[in-house]
């Protein structure tokens, strides 16, 4: 999967949870990438934008927060 140009970010609350966090790249056209912040070289999940919005809505969180 081509990830060149992906701008990864973590949640602002990630510093207090012992490193159990994910990173999200939502700047690539037509897809949202998600990875484990402790294993950046590991696997990456890919979501369609609509599927990602539905997931975030179901968790009660706002994207980017």
C-alpha positions as CSV (number, residue, x, y, z in Angstrom):
1,X,0.0,0.0,0.0
2,X,1.3,3.4,-0.9
3,X,1.7,5.6,2.2
4,X,4.1,8.2,0.9
5,X,3.0,11.6,2.2
6,X,0.9,10.2,5.1
7,X,0.9,12.7,7.9
8,X,0.5,10.7,11.1
9,X,-1.0,12.2,14.3
10,X,-1.9,10.9,17.7
11,X,-4.7,11.9,20.0
12,X,-3.9,14.7,22.4
13,X,-4.7,12.5,25.3
14,X,-2.2,9.8,24.3
15,X,0.6,10.9,26.5
16,X,-1.1,9.8,29.7
17,X,-2.2,6.3,28.8
18,X,1.1,4.4,28.8
19,X,1.6,4.4,25.1
20,X,-1.6,2.5,24.2
21,X,-2.6,4.7,21.4
22,X,-3.2,4.7,17.6
23,X,-2.0,7.1,15.0
24,X,-4.2,8.3,12.2
25,X,-3.3,9.7,8.8
26,X,-6.3,11.3,7.1
27,X,-4.6,13.5,4.5
28,X,-4.5,11.0,1.7
29,X,-7.3,11.0,-0.9
30,X,-10.1,8.4,-0.4
31,X,-8.6,6.6,2.7
32,X,-7.9,6.9,6.3
33,X,-4.8,5.0,7.7
34,X,-4.6,3.8,11.3
35,X,-1.6,2.2,13.0
36,X,-0.3,1.2,16.5
37,X,1.8,4.0,17.9
38,X,4.1,1.4,19.6
39,X,4.7,-0.5,16.4
40,X,4.9,2.0,13.6
41,X,6.6,-0.5,11.3
42,X,3.8,-3.0,11.8
43,X,0.5,-3.3,10.0
44,X,-1.7,-0.5,8.9
45,X,-5.5,-0.5,8.7
46,X,-7.2,1.3,5.9
47,X,-10.7,2.7,6.1
48,X,-12.9,4.4,3.5
49,X,-13.7,7.9,4.8
50,X,-17.4,7.0,5.4
51,X,-16.5,3.9,7.3
52,X,-14.0,5.9,9.5
53,X,-16.7,8.5,10.2
54,X,-19.1,5.8,11.2
55,X,-16.5,4.2,13.5
56,X,-15.6,7.5,15.2
57,X,-19.3,8.3,15.7
58,X,-19.9,4.9,17.2
59,X,-17.1,5.5,19.8
60,X,-18.5,8.9,20.8
61,X,-15.3,10.7,19.9
62,X,-14.7,13.5,17.4
63,X,-12.1,13.0,14.7
64,X,-8.9,14.8,15.5
65,X,-9.5,15.0,19.2
